[in-house]
Amino acid sequence: MSDESHELPSAVVNRIVKQALPDNVQVAKDAKLALAKAAKYFIHYLSSCANDFCKSCNRTTIGVNHVYGAMEELEFNEFVERLKQFMDLYKKEQGLKKSNKKKAKEATTITADNSSTKTILNSNTK
């Protein structure tokens, strides 16, 4: 498998870089490439460290707590709390989406049941 298949999408990297910097800062094309490569290496390193935590817990699936532990091990402690806050918010949003989807499905079922009832009533009146 080629190294290119494991590259981060340049549009995503560019958006992240742009959001992190003031509007008046320009970033050279080769600097963007270097940032993308550095991010790729960081993801590989973090994943490997999280896998070590996973194995030490006799697990085969890396969980979010393994990622937190890896970040602390790599001395990125200041980002762990922000990541935990993000994950809490993400879980709440996913719960709301699931709840809204369930409510929409129930409403569709009720509407369909009412339509069936109307159809039956209309056919009985003829």
All heavy atoms as an XYZ file, in Angstrom:
989
protein
N       0.842     -1.175      0.000
C       0.000      0.000      0.000
C       0.889      1.240      0.000
O       1.837      1.339      0.763
C      -0.914     -0.041      1.225
C      -2.025      0.957      1.178
S      -3.283      0.584      2.409
C      -4.520     -0.085      1.346
N       0.588      2.192     -0.849
C       1.436      3.372     -0.974
C       1.270      4.298      0.225
O       0.256      4.286      0.905
C       1.100      4.119     -2.262
O      -0.144      4.756     -2.136
N       2.290      5.107      0.427
C       2.276      6.079      1.518
C       1.189      7.132      1.298
O       0.639      7.671      2.237
C       3.654      6.731      1.628
C       3.821      7.508      2.918
O       3.384      7.011      3.970
O       4.371      8.618      2.868
N       0.857      7.409      0.014
C      -0.167      8.405     -0.310
C      -1.542      8.017      0.209
O      -2.352      8.876      0.513
C      -0.241      8.604     -1.829
C       0.461      9.844     -2.288
C       0.322     10.035     -3.780
O      -0.798      9.925     -4.304
O       1.357     10.296     -4.404
N      -1.824      6.729      0.300
C      -3.149      6.297      0.748
C      -3.377      6.592      2.231
O      -4.489      6.512      2.702
C      -3.351      4.805      0.470
O      -2.456      4.043      1.258
N      -2.319      6.954      2.930
C      -2.434      7.263      4.355
C      -2.278      8.753      4.636
O      -2.015      9.155      5.757
C      -1.386      6.486      5.157
C      -1.627      5.020      5.153
N      -1.060      4.184      4.227
C      -2.388      4.235      5.941
C      -1.456      2.949      4.457
N      -2.266      2.953      5.488
N      -2.416      9.578      3.615
C      -2.272     11.020      3.792
C      -3.573     11.623      4.322
O      -4.655     11.158      4.002
C      -1.907     11.696      2.463
C      -0.568     11.273      1.905
C       0.610     11.553      2.828
O       0.625     12.606      3.494
O       1.505     10.702      2.887
N      -3.436     12.670      5.112
C      -4.603     13.409      5.575
C      -5.098     14.277      4.423
O      -4.289     14.804      3.649
C      -4.225     14.288      6.768
C      -3.760     13.545      8.014
C      -3.250     14.538      9.054
C      -4.882     12.718      8.595
N      -6.397     14.444      4.294
C      -6.921     15.296      3.216
C      -6.398     16.727      3.353
O      -6.506     17.335      4.427
C      -8.433     15.246      3.416
C      -8.683     14.045      4.261
C      -7.451     13.844      5.088
N      -5.842     17.259      2.270
C      -5.236     18.591      2.331
C      -6.259     19.664      2.688
O      -5.927     20.631      3.383
C      -4.529     18.928      1.024
O      -5.444     18.913     -0.044
N      -7.506     19.513      2.249
C      -8.538     20.507      2.576
C      -8.773     20.565      4.088
O      -8.945     21.653      4.652
C      -9.835     20.182      1.851
N      -8.763     19.426      4.726
C      -8.964     19.381      6.177
C      -7.781     20.017      6.895
O      -7.956     20.833      7.809
C      -9.178     17.918      6.652
C      -9.216     17.839      8.160
C     -10.438     17.344      6.053
N      -6.568     19.660      6.460
C      -5.366     20.235      7.076
C      -5.364     21.750      6.885
O      -5.111     22.500      7.842
C      -4.090     19.602      6.488
C      -2.845     20.313      7.003
C      -4.031     18.109      6.819
N      -5.679     22.209      5.685
C      -5.704     23.652      5.415
C      -6.713     24.371      6.297
O      -6.447     25.454      6.821
C      -6.010     23.926      3.939
C      -4.882     23.504      3.029
O      -3.740     23.349      3.461
N      -5.198     23.295      1.767
N      -7.892     23.771      6.480
C      -8.927     24.380      7.322
C      -8.461     24.465      8.773
O      -8.651     25.482      9.449
C     -10.220     23.570      7.222
C     -11.399     24.252      7.879
C     -12.722     23.543      7.662
N     -12.733     22.657      6.522
C     -13.047     21.356      6.572
N     -13.418     20.801      7.699
N     -13.033     20.609      5.496
N      -7.841     23.408      9.275
C      -7.351     23.401     10.660
C      -6.271     24.462     10.847
O      -6.292     25.222     11.826
C      -6.829     22.001     11.040
C      -7.986     21.004     11.106
C      -6.082     22.038     12.369
C      -7.557     19.552     11.215
N      -5.352     24.529      9.898
C      -4.272     25.519      9.983
C      -4.850     26.931      9.945
O      -4.474     27.794     10.748
C      -3.249     25.306      8.846
C      -2.253     26.452      8.772
C      -2.517     23.979      9.029
N      -5.778     27.163      9.039
C      -6.379     28.485      8.897
C      -7.113     28.900     10.182
O      -7.048     30.051     10.601
C      -7.346     28.486      7.710
C      -7.839     29.848      7.330
C      -8.657     29.801      6.056
C      -9.087     31.197      5.669
N      -9.785     31.233      4.397
N      -7.821     27.944     10.810
C      -8.558     28.251     12.036
C      -7.623     28.531     13.208
O      -7.979     29.262     14.130
C      -9.485     27.091     12.398
C     -10.675     26.960     11.484
C     -11.487     25.698     11.754
O     -11.077     24.818     12.512
N     -12.636     25.604     11.113
N      -6.427     27.963     13.171
C      -5.492     28.108     14.289
C      -4.708     29.413     14.246
O      -4.136     29.818     15.259
C      -4.516     26.932     14.292
N      -4.698     30.064     13.088
C      -3.856     31.244     12.912
C      -4.695     32.502     12.687
O      -5.820     32.416     12.203
C      -2.927     31.039     11.711
C      -1.968     29.853     11.818
C      -1.252     29.639     10.499
C      -0.980     30.050     12.946
N      -4.118     33.663     12.992
C      -4.816     34.926     12.694
C      -5.024     35.080     11.177
O      -4.295     34.493     10.380
C      -3.853     36.003     13.214
C      -2.912     35.303     14.121
C      -2.850     33.887     13.682
N      -5.998     35.891     10.798
C      -6.343     36.078      9.383
C      -5.194     36.626      8.543
O      -5.095     36.326      7.365
C      -7.549     37.019      9.251
C      -8.838     36.372      9.741
O      -8.913     35.127      9.760
O      -9.762     37.128     10.107
N      -4.328     37.431      9.141
C      -3.276     38.074      8.370
C      -2.038     37.198      8.165
O      -1.051     37.646      7.597
C      -2.874     39.404      9.028
C      -2.322     39.209     10.430
O      -2.518     38.172     11.053
N      -1.646     40.221     10.940
N      -2.062     35.950      8.619
C      -0.906     35.056      8.488
C      -1.068     34.194      7.237
O      -2.110     33.577      7.025
C      -0.759     34.152      9.739
C       0.347     33.141      9.545
C      -0.525     34.992     10.976
N      -0.017     34.190      6.422
C       0.018     33.344      5.226
C       0.854     32.106      5.540
O       1.832     32.192      6.300
C       0.655     34.110      4.058
C      -0.112     35.344      3.641
C      -1.462     35.006      3.028
O      -1.566     34.078      2.236
N      -2.485     35.733      3.408
N       0.482     30.974      4.967
C       1.223     29.735      5.176
C       1.656     29.214      3.816
O       0.817     29.009      2.926
C       0.357     28.681      5.910
C       1.154     27.411      6.158
C      -0.177     29.234      7.222
N       2.957     29.011      3.667
C       3.500     28.519      2.403
C       3.029     27.089      2.144
O       2.726     26.330      3.076
C       5.023     28.567      2.435
N       2.954     26.742      0.873
C       2.487     25.415      0.462
C       3.331     24.299      1.095
O       2.786     23.312      1.591
C       2.532     25.325     -1.060
C       1.829     24.140     -1.636
C       1.800     24.227     -3.155
C       1.016     23.080     -3.739
N       0.947     23.161     -5.208
N       4.660     24.478      1.108
C       5.513     23.447      1.693
C       5.349     23.374      3.210
O       5.486     22.303      3.812
C       6.972     23.615      1.281
C       7.571     24.951      1.685
O       6.799     25.894      1.968
O       8.816     25.059      1.701
N       5.001     24.497      3.839
C       4.738     24.484      5.280
C       3.461     23.696      5.576
O       3.398     22.950      6.555
C       4.627     25.904      5.822
N       2.433     23.859      4.725
C       1.193     23.089      4.885
C       1.470     21.600      4.744
O       0.941     20.783      5.505
C       0.145     23.532      3.865
C      -0.420     24.906      4.130
C      -1.409     25.303      3.048
C      -1.877     26.728      3.212
N      -2.770     27.139      2.124
N       2.305     21.249      3.773
C       2.675     19.850      3.573
C       3.416     19.317      4.801
O       3.141     18.207      5.267
C       3.531     19.696      2.319
C       4.014     18.289      2.002
C       2.824     17.355      1.751
C       4.946     18.306      0.797
N       4.333     20.131      5.338
C       5.079     19.726      6.530
C       4.150     19.538      7.730
O       4.292     18.577      8.499
C       6.164     20.757      6.848
N       3.176     20.440      7.879
C       2.199     20.303      8.970
C       1.370     19.031      8.808
O       1.091     18.327      9.786
C       1.294     21.538      9.033
C       1.942     22.802      9.562
C       1.080     24.019      9.249
C       2.173     22.687     11.060
N       0.972     18.739      7.573
C       0.184     17.527      7.313
C       0.992     16.275      7.648
O       0.470     15.332      8.259
C      -0.269     17.501      5.855
N       2.250     16.253      7.256
C       3.127     15.103      7.564
C       3.321     14.969      9.071
O       3.264     13.869      9.619
C       4.485     15.248      6.878
C       4.477     14.925      5.427
C       4.345     13.433      5.214
C       4.502     13.118      3.738
N       4.226     11.718      3.469
N       3.549     16.096      9.745
C       3.740     16.064     11.195
C       2.489     15.533     11.891
O       2.576     14.730     12.825
C       4.096     17.454     11.708
N       1.317     15.967     11.414
C       0.056     15.487     11.992
C      -0.091     13.978     11.775
O      -0.520     13.252     12.675
C      -1.128     16.234     11.379
N       0.286     13.535     10.593
C       0.222     12.095     10.281
C       1.125     11.308     11.234
O       0.703     10.295     11.809
C       0.648     11.865      8.835
C       0.773     10.420      8.452
C       1.313     10.293      7.041
C       1.891      8.930      6.820
N       2.491      8.791      5.505
N       2.350     11.796     11.421
C       3.283     11.094     12.320
C       2.767     11.119     13.751
O       2.886     10.130     14.485
C       4.682     11.700     12.238
C       5.332     11.517     10.879
C       6.060     12.536     10.299
C       5.206     10.329     10.174
C       6.658     12.382      9.051
C       5.793     10.162      8.929
C       6.520     11.185      8.372
O       7.099     11.028      7.144
N       2.187     12.235     14.158
C       1.634     12.330     15.509
C       0.503     11.314     15.695
O       0.434     10.636     16.722
C       1.124     13.750     15.794
C       0.458     13.859     17.137
C       1.211     13.866     18.302
C      -0.924     13.940     17.239
C       0.587     13.946     19.554
C      -1.546     14.020     18.477
C      -0.787     14.030     19.625
N      -0.373     11.198     14.701
C      -1.484     10.235     14.783
C      -0.943      8.809     14.887
O      -1.429      8.009     15.695
C      -2.442     10.400     13.590
C      -3.188     11.728     13.697
C      -3.425      9.229     13.507
C      -3.947     12.126     12.441
N       0.076      8.493     14.097
C       0.684      7.159     14.172
C       1.272      6.906     15.561
O       1.069      5.832     16.145
C       1.780      7.002     13.108
C       1.267      6.695     11.747
N       0.992      5.412     11.318
C       0.971      7.504     10.706
C       0.548      5.446     10.079
N       0.523      6.709      9.683
N       1.992      7.884     16.069
C       2.646      7.750     17.370
C       1.616      7.629     18.489
O       1.725      6.766     19.368
C       3.563      8.950     17.585
C       4.514      8.828     18.738
C       5.298      7.691     18.933
C       4.648      9.865     19.656
C       6.179      7.593     19.995
C       5.533      9.781     20.724
C       6.290      8.638     20.884
O       7.158      8.554     21.941
N       0.597      8.484     18.460
C      -0.461      8.444     19.463
C      -1.216      7.116     19.406
O      -1.517      6.513     20.437
C      -1.424      9.615     19.281
C      -2.577      9.736     20.275
C      -2.057      9.948     21.690
C      -3.490     10.885     19.880
N      -1.497      6.643     18.204
C      -2.201      5.363     18.032
C      -1.385      4.214     18.606
O      -1.924      3.316     19.268
C      -2.479      5.093     16.558
O      -3.280      6.092     16.014
N      -0.089      4.230     18.327
C       0.786      3.173     18.832
C       0.826      3.178     20.359
O       0.732      2.126     21.002
C       2.196      3.370     18.267
O       3.067      2.404     18.785
N       0.932      4.364     20.937
C       0.957      4.489     22.399
C      -0.386      4.054     22.996
O      -0.426      3.347     24.007
C       1.290      5.917     22.787
S       1.624      6.136     24.542
N      -1.499      4.453     22.371
C      -2.827      4.039     22.842
C      -2.971      2.523     22.747
O      -3.567      1.892     23.623
C      -3.918      4.735     22.029
N      -2.394      1.936     21.706
C      -2.432      0.479     21.562
C      -1.661     -0.200     22.691
O      -2.083     -1.240     23.186
C      -1.872      0.070     20.198
C      -2.066     -1.402     19.942
O      -3.154     -1.939     20.129
N      -1.003     -2.056     19.512
N      -0.551      0.399     23.104
C       0.198     -0.145     24.239
C      -0.658     -0.134     25.501
O      -0.671     -1.105     26.263
C       1.488      0.646     24.471
C       2.506      0.453     23.353
O       2.369     -0.517     22.573
O       3.433      1.290     23.262
N      -1.386      0.962     25.736
C      -2.298      1.027     26.887
C      -3.384     -0.036     26.763
O      -3.757     -0.682     27.726
C      -2.945      2.413     26.998
C      -2.140      3.394     27.782
C      -1.204      4.194     27.145
C      -2.301      3.515     29.154
C      -0.450      5.103     27.860
C      -1.546      4.421     29.870
C      -0.613      5.217     29.222
N      -3.883     -0.193     25.566
C      -4.929     -1.176     25.286
C      -4.442     -2.587     25.631
O      -5.124     -3.348     26.317
C      -5.315     -1.068     23.812
S      -6.589     -2.184     23.263
N      -3.256     -2.917     25.144
C      -2.678     -4.245     25.404
C      -2.414     -4.456     26.889
O      -2.603     -5.558     27.401
C      -1.382     -4.422     24.618
C      -1.594     -4.657     23.154
C      -0.261     -4.836     22.439
C      -0.457     -5.074     20.961
N       0.840     -5.215     20.262
N      -1.984     -3.390     27.588
C      -1.701     -3.523     29.022
C      -2.977     -3.801     29.818
O      -2.913     -4.318     30.931
C      -0.998     -2.277     29.560
O      -1.881     -1.186     29.621
N      -4.131     -3.458     29.235
C      -5.425     -3.737     29.869
C      -6.037     -5.034     29.338
O      -7.203     -5.319     29.593
C      -6.388     -2.581     29.617
S      -5.899     -1.027     30.353
N      -5.249     -5.797     28.580
C      -5.712     -7.046     27.968
C      -6.949     -6.837     27.098
O      -7.887     -7.628     27.132
C      -5.981     -8.120     29.027
C      -4.728     -8.541     29.747
O      -3.671     -8.678     29.129
N      -4.819     -8.720     31.051
N      -6.939     -5.769     26.334
C      -8.026     -5.456     25.406
C      -7.502     -5.535     23.989
O      -6.303     -5.425     23.747
C      -8.566     -4.037     25.650
C      -9.072     -3.804     27.037
C     -10.469     -4.271     27.156
N     -10.998     -3.918     28.459
C     -12.092     -4.423     28.928
N     -12.778     -5.282     28.228
N     -12.525     -4.072     30.109
N      -8.429     -5.686     23.046
C      -8.050     -5.705     21.636
C      -8.603     -4.498     20.882
O      -8.257     -4.289     19.725
C      -8.543     -6.989     20.947
O      -9.950     -7.092     21.118
C      -7.857     -8.220     21.525
N      -9.455     -3.728     21.537
C     -10.029     -2.531     20.927
C      -9.569     -1.305     21.704
O      -9.744     -1.233     22.918
C     -11.572     -2.599     20.941
O     -11.992     -3.782     20.261
C     -12.183     -1.373     20.274
N      -8.990     -0.354     20.980
C      -8.545      0.884     21.622
C      -9.778      1.705     21.987
O     -10.625      1.973     21.133
C      -7.626      1.699     20.685
C      -6.342      0.924     20.406
C      -7.317      3.070     21.297
C      -5.453      1.575     19.365
N      -9.867      2.082     23.243
C     -10.977      2.899     23.718
C     -10.518      4.318     23.985
O      -9.319      4.621     23.975
N     -11.468      5.175     24.236
C     -11.157      6.589     24.452
C     -10.244      6.774     25.671
O      -9.359      7.633     25.663
C     -12.453      7.431     24.541
C     -13.225      7.142     25.810
C     -12.155      8.909     24.423
N     -10.401      5.950     26.693
C      -9.535      6.064     27.875
C      -8.091      5.701     27.543
O      -7.159      6.235     28.152
C     -10.063      5.205     29.023
C     -11.311      5.794     29.637
O     -11.497      7.015     29.640
N     -12.182      4.956     30.145
N      -7.904      4.796     26.581
C      -6.547      4.466     26.138
C      -5.912      5.667     25.441
O      -4.722      5.928     25.597
C      -6.560      3.253     25.205
C      -7.148      2.026     25.829
N      -8.147      1.298     25.217
C      -6.913      1.420     27.013
C      -8.479      0.291     25.997
N      -7.739      0.349     27.096
N      -6.724      6.402     24.684
C      -6.231      7.609     24.005
C      -5.869      8.665     25.051
O      -4.808      9.302     24.957
C      -7.267      8.146     22.998
C      -6.784      9.463     22.375
C      -7.558      7.114     21.919
N      -6.722      8.847     26.065
C      -6.410      9.798     27.132
C      -5.085      9.421     27.799
O      -4.226     10.269     28.034
C      -7.508      9.825     28.204
C      -8.875     10.262     27.754
C     -10.010      9.792     28.400
C      -9.054     11.148     26.702
C     -11.281     10.194     28.020
C     -10.321     11.550     26.309
C     -11.426     11.063     26.965
O     -12.684     11.461     26.585
N      -4.931      8.146     28.117
C      -3.701      7.672     28.759
C      -2.482      7.896     27.882
O      -1.417      8.306     28.373
N      -2.641      7.660     26.585
C      -1.531      7.868     25.653
C      -1.147      9.335     25.595
O       0.038      9.686     25.581
C      -1.911      7.356     24.261
N      -2.146     10.207     25.579
C      -1.852     11.643     25.528
C      -1.110     12.089     26.785
O      -0.175     12.893     26.706
C      -3.131     12.448     25.328
C      -3.692     12.283     23.926
S      -5.115     13.304     23.597
C      -4.385     14.929     23.559
N      -1.508     11.555     27.924
C      -0.805     11.891     29.163
C       0.610     11.329     29.141
O       1.557     12.005     29.541
C      -1.593     11.376     30.367
C      -2.860     12.164     30.607
C      -3.784     11.558     31.647
O      -3.517     10.436     32.134
O      -4.795     12.212     31.976
N       0.764     10.115     28.653
C       2.083      9.483     28.548
C       3.006     10.301     27.645
O       4.202     10.425     27.909
C       1.934      8.067     27.980
C       3.223      7.316     27.770
C       3.805      6.745     29.048
O       3.066      6.617     30.046
O       5.001      6.416     29.042
N       2.462     10.872     26.590
C       3.244     11.677     25.647
C       3.362     13.137     26.092
O       3.838     13.976     25.339
C       2.610     11.609     24.252
C       2.552     10.212     23.633
C       1.779     10.244     22.322
C       3.957      9.656     23.428
N       2.909     13.389     27.325
C       2.998     14.701     27.958
C       2.175     15.771     27.243
O       2.581     16.931     27.121
C       4.460     15.123     28.122
C       5.227     14.168     29.021
C       6.680     14.559     29.247
O       7.084     15.668     28.825
O       7.388     13.746     29.856
N       0.979     15.380     26.802
C       0.009     16.315     26.249
C      -1.153     16.471     27.233
O      -2.306     16.570     26.835
C      -0.498     15.833     24.884
C       0.493     16.023     23.785
C       1.309     14.976     23.390
C       0.620     17.256     23.160
C       2.242     15.154     22.376
C       1.543     17.437     22.146
C       2.368     16.379     21.745
N      -0.807     16.518     28.508
C      -1.804     16.581     29.581
C      -2.764     17.749     29.415
O      -3.950     17.628     29.706
C      -1.128     16.699     30.947
C      -0.129     15.597     31.212
O       0.263     14.867     30.315
N       0.293     15.466     32.439
N      -2.244     18.896     28.949
C      -3.090     20.085     28.841
C      -4.201     19.923     27.807
O      -5.178     20.666     27.831
C      -2.259     21.339     28.534
C      -1.576     21.328     27.184
C      -0.175     20.703     27.175
O       0.200     20.020     28.132
O       0.532     20.909     26.187
N      -4.067     18.939     26.931
C      -5.099     18.720     25.913
C      -6.111     17.652     26.318
O      -7.167     17.538     25.708
C      -4.462     18.330     24.576
C      -3.596     19.410     24.008
C      -2.225     19.267     24.001
C      -4.149     20.580     23.502
C      -1.411     20.261     23.481
C      -3.345     21.581     22.983
C      -1.968     21.421     22.977
N      -5.797     16.874     27.323
C      -6.681     15.776     27.734
C      -8.024     16.309     28.214
O      -9.074     15.806     27.811
C      -6.016     14.883     28.809
C      -6.996     13.849     29.345
C      -4.785     14.190     28.234
N      -8.011     17.348     29.040
C      -9.270     17.891     29.560
C     -10.127     18.453     28.428
O     -11.335     18.250     28.396
C      -9.009     18.963     30.623
C     -10.255     19.390     31.369
C     -11.005     18.240     32.028
O     -10.363     17.326     32.576
O     -12.254     18.258     31.977
N      -9.491     19.146     27.482
C     -10.234     19.673     26.329
C     -10.823     18.542     25.494
O     -11.952     18.641     25.018
C      -9.324     20.551     25.466
C      -9.055     21.888     26.119
C      -8.075     22.777     25.406
N      -8.156     22.828     23.967
C      -7.264     23.437     23.210
N      -6.226     24.040     23.765
N      -7.389     23.467     21.903
N     -10.065     17.480     25.336
C     -10.560     16.323     24.582
C     -11.728     15.667     25.318
O     -12.725     15.301     24.700
C      -9.439     15.309     24.343
C      -9.826     14.048     23.578
C     -10.395     14.377     22.199
C      -8.620     13.121     23.452
N     -11.626     15.550     26.628
C     -12.726     14.972     27.419
C     -13.990     15.819     27.282
O     -15.085     15.287     27.126
C     -12.332     14.849     28.892
C     -11.362     13.720     29.162
C     -10.992     13.637     30.635
C     -10.041     12.484     30.885
N      -9.660     12.356     32.300
N     -13.831     17.140     27.318
C     -14.983     18.033     27.155
C     -15.600     17.849     25.770
O     -16.818     17.794     25.625
C     -14.570     19.492     27.363
C     -14.226     19.823     28.783
C     -13.618     21.214     28.938
O     -13.334     21.906     27.965
N     -13.407     21.621     30.187
N     -14.750     17.758     24.766
C     -15.244     17.540     23.408
C     -16.000     16.221     23.319
O     -17.087     16.154     22.746
C     -14.090     17.543     22.395
C     -14.514     17.032     21.052
C     -15.190     17.861     20.166
C     -14.279     15.711     20.682
C     -15.616     17.379     18.926
C     -14.699     15.228     19.451
C     -15.369     16.063     18.576
N     -15.440     15.160     23.895
C     -16.071     13.841     23.821
C     -17.405     13.835     24.563
O     -18.366     13.211     24.099
C     -15.131     12.755     24.372
C     -13.907     12.501     23.510
S     -14.265     12.071     21.787
C     -15.136     10.529     21.991
N     -17.486     14.522     25.694
C     -18.760     14.626     26.422
C     -19.812     15.325     25.562
O     -20.955     14.865     25.465
C     -18.582     15.380     27.744
C     -17.828     14.581     28.794
O     -17.721     13.336     28.635
O     -17.332     15.188     29.758
N     -19.430     16.420     24.942
C     -20.336     17.160     24.066
C     -20.761     16.292     22.872
O     -21.936     16.251     22.514
C     -19.671     18.448     23.581
C     -20.494     19.349     22.681
C     -21.734     19.862     23.415
C     -19.652     20.519     22.200
N     -19.804     15.589     22.293
C     -20.089     14.707     21.151
C     -21.099     13.624     21.538
O     -22.052     13.371     20.810
C     -18.787     14.072     20.654
C     -18.984     13.051     19.573
C     -19.212     13.448     18.257
C     -18.950     11.689     19.851
C     -19.406     12.516     17.254
C     -19.133     10.749     18.858
C     -19.359     11.164     17.559
O     -19.561     10.239     16.577
N     -20.899     13.007     22.702
C     -21.823     11.964     23.157
C     -23.226     12.519     23.382
O     -24.217     11.874     23.040
C     -21.298     11.307     24.436
C     -20.106     10.409     24.188
C     -19.558      9.845     25.485
C     -18.295      9.052     25.238
N     -17.703      8.530     26.476
N     -23.317     13.724     23.942
C     -24.628     14.354     24.149
C     -25.311     14.620     22.809
O     -26.499     14.356     22.649
C     -24.480     15.666     24.929
C     -24.180     15.481     26.395
C     -23.979     16.807     27.088
C     -23.504     16.587     28.522
N     -23.117     17.851     29.171
N     -24.548     15.151     21.850
C     -25.111     15.428     20.523
C     -25.584     14.147     19.843
O     -26.640     14.124     19.226
C     -24.075     16.138     19.643
C     -23.843     17.569     20.025
C     -22.732     18.223     19.213
O     -22.100     17.546     18.383
O     -22.503     19.420     19.426
N     -24.801     13.086     19.968
C     -25.191     11.811     19.367
C     -26.450     11.266     20.029
O     -27.322     10.716     19.364
C     -24.047     10.786     19.466
C     -22.849     11.126     18.605
C     -23.204     11.298     17.151
O     -23.796     10.437     16.534
N     -22.847     12.447     16.598
N     -26.550     11.440     21.350
C     -27.749     11.016     22.066
C     -28.976     11.789     21.609
O     -30.055     11.211     21.432
N     -28.816     13.102     21.405
C     -29.926     13.926     20.912
C     -30.339     13.509     19.504
O     -31.527     13.421     19.199
C     -29.544     15.407     20.922
C     -29.525     16.087     22.280
C     -28.967     17.513     22.153
C     -30.913     16.132     22.886
N     -29.357     13.268     18.652
C     -29.663     12.832     17.282
C     -30.439     11.521     17.299
O     -31.417     11.364     16.572
C     -28.381     12.652     16.463
C     -27.776     13.936     15.983
C     -26.551     13.659     15.130
C     -25.869     14.922     14.698
N     -24.661     14.646     13.900
N     -29.986     10.593     18.136
C     -30.645      9.290     18.233
C     -32.071      9.456     18.750
O     -33.007      8.852     18.233
C     -29.840      8.373     19.153
C     -30.264      6.935     19.132
C     -29.320      6.081     19.961
C     -29.725      4.637     19.905
N     -28.829      3.779     20.687
N     -32.234     10.313     19.761
C     -33.554     10.570     20.336
C     -34.479     11.221     19.306
O     -35.639     10.822     19.168
C     -33.406     11.464     21.565
O     -34.655     11.826     22.068
N     -33.967     12.212     18.580
C     -34.768     12.888     17.555
C     -35.140     11.946     16.420
O     -36.254     12.003     15.904
C     -34.022     14.107     17.004
C     -33.930     15.224     18.019
O     -34.686     15.265     18.987
N     -32.988     16.126     17.810
N     -34.229     11.072     16.054
C     -34.495     10.102     14.991
C     -35.597      9.134     15.432
O     -36.496      8.809     14.665
C     -33.208      9.337     14.661
C     -33.211      8.629     13.354
C     -31.831      8.064     13.065
C     -31.754      7.519     11.664
N     -30.424      6.999     11.352
N     -35.521      8.722     16.702
C     -36.531      7.814     17.242
C     -37.899      8.486     17.275
O     -38.906      7.896     16.894
C     -36.128      7.362     18.654
C     -37.044      6.314     19.251
C     -36.545      5.875     20.611
C     -37.475      4.848     21.208
N     -37.043      4.443     22.553
N     -37.945      9.762     17.703
C     -39.202     10.511     17.749
C     -39.778     10.683     16.343
O     -40.985     10.553     16.141
C     -38.991     11.882     18.386
C     -38.785     11.828     19.884
C     -38.520     13.209     20.443
C     -38.202     13.139     21.930
N     -37.838     14.466     22.465
N     -38.903     10.967     15.379
C     -39.361     11.133     13.993
C     -39.923      9.821     13.455
O     -40.946      9.814     12.755
C     -38.212     11.613     13.112
N     -39.279      8.725     13.788
C     -39.750      7.418     13.333
C     -41.107      7.098     13.963
O     -42.009      6.602     13.299
C     -38.735      6.335     13.685
C     -39.062      4.981     13.116
C     -37.979      3.964     13.394
C     -38.363      2.626     12.785
N     -37.347      1.615     13.037
N     -41.246      7.412     15.260
C     -42.524      7.181     15.939
C     -43.620      8.040     15.324
O     -44.743      7.587     15.134
C     -42.384      7.470     17.435
C     -41.571      6.436     18.183
C     -41.274      6.829     19.626
O     -41.631      7.961     20.042
O     -40.660      6.010     20.331
N     -43.304      9.294     14.999
C     -44.284     10.198     14.386
C     -44.699      9.680     13.018
O     -45.873      9.735     12.661
C     -43.713     11.604     14.274
N     -43.749      9.152     12.255
C     -44.051      8.587     10.940
C     -44.952      7.373     11.084
O     -45.899      7.204     10.324
C     -42.744      8.198     10.212
O     -41.915      9.350     10.130
C     -43.020      7.652      8.837
N     -44.671      6.548     12.087
C     -45.484      5.356     12.332
C     -46.904      5.749     12.702
O     -47.866      5.175     12.212
C     -44.855      4.495     13.449
O     -43.514      4.181     13.075
C     -45.648      3.237     13.682
N     -47.039      6.769     13.561
C     -48.363      7.227     13.980
C     -49.123      7.785     12.782
O     -50.294      7.488     12.580
C     -48.247      8.279     15.115
C     -47.766      7.598     16.395
C     -49.569      8.992     15.345
C     -47.370      8.557     17.500
N     -48.442      8.584     11.953
C     -49.061      9.147     10.753
C     -49.505      8.037      9.816
O     -50.609      8.066      9.276
C     -48.083     10.097     10.029
O     -47.662     11.097     10.950
C     -48.719     10.736      8.824
N     -48.649      7.040      9.645
C     -48.981      5.916      8.774
C     -50.172      5.145      9.347
O     -51.076      4.741      8.607
C     -47.782      4.988      8.606
N     -50.204      4.961     10.658
C     -51.323      4.269     11.293
C     -52.613      5.063     11.114
O     -53.664      4.497     10.832
C     -51.054      4.051     12.789
C     -50.002      2.989     13.045
O     -49.671      2.231     12.095
O     -49.498      2.914     14.187
N     -52.544      6.383     11.269
C     -53.722      7.234     11.085
C     -54.207      7.177      9.642
O     -55.402      7.142      9.383
C     -53.429      8.679     11.472
C     -53.314      8.857     12.972
O     -53.758      8.007     13.749
N     -52.704      9.950     13.392
N     -53.304      7.167      8.687
C     -53.673      7.073      7.269
C     -54.361      5.747      6.993
O     -55.349      5.687      6.272
C     -52.435      7.200      6.380
O     -51.875      8.479      6.500
N     -53.832      4.677      7.590
C     -54.443      3.362      7.412
C     -55.844      3.341      7.999
O     -56.776      2.795      7.408
C     -53.589      2.278      8.082
O     -52.318      2.227      7.489
N     -55.999      3.963      9.159
C     -57.304      4.010      9.816
C     -58.293      4.795      8.967
O     -59.435      4.377      8.770
C     -57.175      4.658     11.209
O     -56.204      3.940     11.959
C     -58.488      4.663     11.942
N     -57.856      5.947      8.412
C     -58.722      6.750      7.554
C     -59.122      5.969      6.315
O     -60.275      6.021      5.894
C     -58.013      8.048      7.146
C     -57.895      9.046      8.260
C     -57.142     10.269      7.798
C     -56.902     11.225      8.961
N     -56.077     12.363      8.548
N     -58.188      5.237      5.734
C     -58.462      4.443      4.549
C     -59.506      3.377      4.861
O     -60.456      3.167      4.110
C     -57.184      3.772      4.001
O     -56.204      4.799      3.763
C     -57.442      2.994      2.750
N     -59.351      2.727      6.009
C     -60.292      1.685      6.410
C     -61.663      2.305      6.657
O     -62.681      1.777      6.212
C     -59.786      0.931      7.667
C     -58.542      0.110      7.303
C     -60.859      0.059      8.252
C     -57.806     -0.472      8.477
N     -61.709      3.459      7.362
C     -62.971      4.122      7.632
C     -63.660      4.556      6.346
O     -64.872      4.406      6.199
C     -62.766      5.330      8.546
C     -62.368      5.016      9.993
C     -62.054      6.307     10.746
C     -63.459      4.249     10.713
N     -62.886      5.116      5.410
C     -63.462      5.562      4.142
C     -64.005      4.385      3.320
O     -65.044      4.495      2.685
C     -62.423      6.328      3.302
C     -62.138      7.698      3.875
O     -62.932      8.215      4.653
N     -61.012      8.264      3.506
N     -63.331      3.253      3.354
C     -63.801      2.105      2.580
C     -65.044      1.477      3.228
O     -65.871      0.891      2.560
C     -62.696      1.061      2.428
O     -62.337      0.514      3.688
N     -65.192      1.626      4.550
C     -66.362      1.104      5.223
C     -67.597      1.958      5.006
O     -68.713      1.483      5.121
C     -66.090      0.972      6.741
C     -65.160     -0.167      7.055
O     -64.990     -1.088      6.256
N     -64.545     -0.125      8.222
N     -67.418      3.239      4.709
C     -68.563      4.131      4.520
C     -69.147      4.045      3.112
O     -70.179      4.601      2.838
C     -68.168      5.598      4.810
O     -67.088      5.952      3.969
C     -67.816      5.782      6.274
N     -68.470      3.374      2.212
C     -68.950      3.265      0.830
C     -69.939      2.159      0.666
O     -70.157      1.249      1.245
C     -67.785      3.038     -0.125
C     -66.916      4.274     -0.236
C     -65.815      4.030     -1.224
C     -64.940      5.247     -1.329
N     -63.828      5.089     -2.186
